[in-house]
Amino acid sequence: MLLRFALCFLLIATAASAEWKRYVHMPHGEWADSPPSHDLAYFRLDPCLRSDVKDRILQCSAESAKTMHTDLSVVGKIGAFTIYDLEYIINEGDASSRVRSVLIESAPHQLHEIHVRGNMPLGTLFPSEILNTGQLSVIKVKFDDGGIYHDVYEDY
C-alpha cells in the first residue's frame, strides 16, 4: 500500500512540474522557451504589460500609441485539456497587426501558451484545428504569408 501511495505521489509531482514548450514565430525573430502557466486574464492583457519581462512576445516601447483587443475562441478538447486560440488585434495609427496565441488549459485557471505567430501585412492566420488520427490527437496551426510565392506554414 505504501509503495502504491509513493508511486501515485511521484506521478502527480512529475506531471505538476512538467514543462510546456512554447514556440514563438514573430517578424522580429523566432525562439522557443518554457514560461510558467498563468490564468486567462494574464493572456488577455496587452502582451507588453505582462508582468514577466522575459515572457513578452512583442517588441514593446513606451512611446508607441496603440490600442489592442483580444478575440478568444475555443478550438476544442484533447482529453482533459481545453485548447484555445487567442488573437491579439493591435491598432497603431492607420495600421493594424495580429498575433495569435495557442493556449492549453491544463487545470482550472492554469493556461500554457504553446505557440505564438505574428502576422505579416498580407498574411492569413487560420484558426487552429484538432486533427484526430486514430488514438492520437494533434493541434494544427496554419499560417499563409500572403507573399508572391505564397508560403504556407503548418506546425503540429
N, C-alpha and C positions, 0 to 999 in steps of 0.2 A: 504494500500500500504506500509506504514512504517513497519507494522508487517511482511509482506512478505519479505521485504528487510532485516529486522533483523534476521528472520529465515534462509534465504539464507546465510547471513554473518556468522551466528553461525555454520551452517553445513559445510561451507567451512573452517572456522577456526578449527573446530574439526577434519576434515579429514586431514588438513595440519599438525596438531600436533600429529597425531596418531602414536603410537609406533609400530614398526615392531620387532617382536621377532626373535632372531637368536639362533639356536640350533647347538652347536659345539660338534662333536664326534671325538676326537683325541686319539692316543695311550697314551698320557700323561695326559688325563683327559677329562671329559665331563662337559659342563656348558651351561647355557642359559643367554643371555643378550639382550640389545636393543640398538645397536650402531646407530648413525645417518646415513642418506643417503650420498652417495658420487657419483662422476662421475666414468665412466668406467676406466679412466686412473689410478685412485686410486687403484682399484682392480687388474689391470694388473701388478702392481709393485710387487716385491718380498714382501710377507707378513711381513717380518722382517723390511721392510723400511716404513711401514705405519706410518703416522705422529702421530696418536693417539696410544700411547703405550698400552692402555687398549684394543685396537681393534686388536691386533696381535694374530693370531691363531696358530703360530708355536712357539716352544721354540727356541729362537734366541741367538746366541753367536757371538761375534765379530771375533773369531778366526776360525770359520768354513769356509772352502774353498768350495764354492758351486756355481753352475750355475743354473739358473732357467729360464724356459719359460712357457708361458701360451697357452692354447688352448680354444678358446671361441666358443660356439655353441648355436644357438637359439633353445630352446625347443618348444616354441610356444607362443600363446597368450591366456589369460583368460580375456575376456572383453577388457579393455583398457590397461591392464598390459602385458608387454612382459617378458617372463621367459627365463633365460639364464643358461647354465652350463658353469662354468669357471674352467678348470682343470689346476692346478699348477704341472708342472713336474720339480722335484728338483733333480739335479745330484750332489752327493757328492763323489768324487773319483770314485770307481768302482760301487758304489751303487746308485740306484735312488729310489725316492719315489713319490707318487702322493697324491694330496689333491684336492678334488672337492668342489666348492662353488656353491650354487644355488642363483642366483641374480634375483631380480624382479625390472623392470624399472617402477616406479610409475608415473613418469613425465619425460620430456626430461632432460637428464643428471642427473637424481636422481635415483640411484640404491640402493636397500636394499639387504644386504646379509642375507638370512633367514636360510640357512642350510650349514654346513661345515662338511665334513667327510674326515678323513685321512685314507689312505690305508695301509694295512699290506703287508708284502713281497709276500705272495701267494694270496692275496685278489683281488677282482674284484670290481671296481666302475662302475656300469651300468649307461648308460645315463638316466637322469631324464625323466619322462613321464607326460603328462597331461591326466588324466582319466576323461571322461565326463559321468556322471550318471544323465540323465535327465537334470534338470536345474542347477545342481551343478557340478563344475569342481574342481578337486583335483590334486595337484602335488604329484607324487610318486617318492621317492628317494630310490634306492635299492643298497645294498652292500652285497657281499659274502666274508666272512673272509678267505676262502680257507683252513681252518683248517681240521683236520682229521674228525671232526664231522660235518663239513660243515654248520656252522650257516649262515643263510641269514637274513639280517635286512632290513625291509621296513618301511620307515617313510612316512607319508601322511600329 
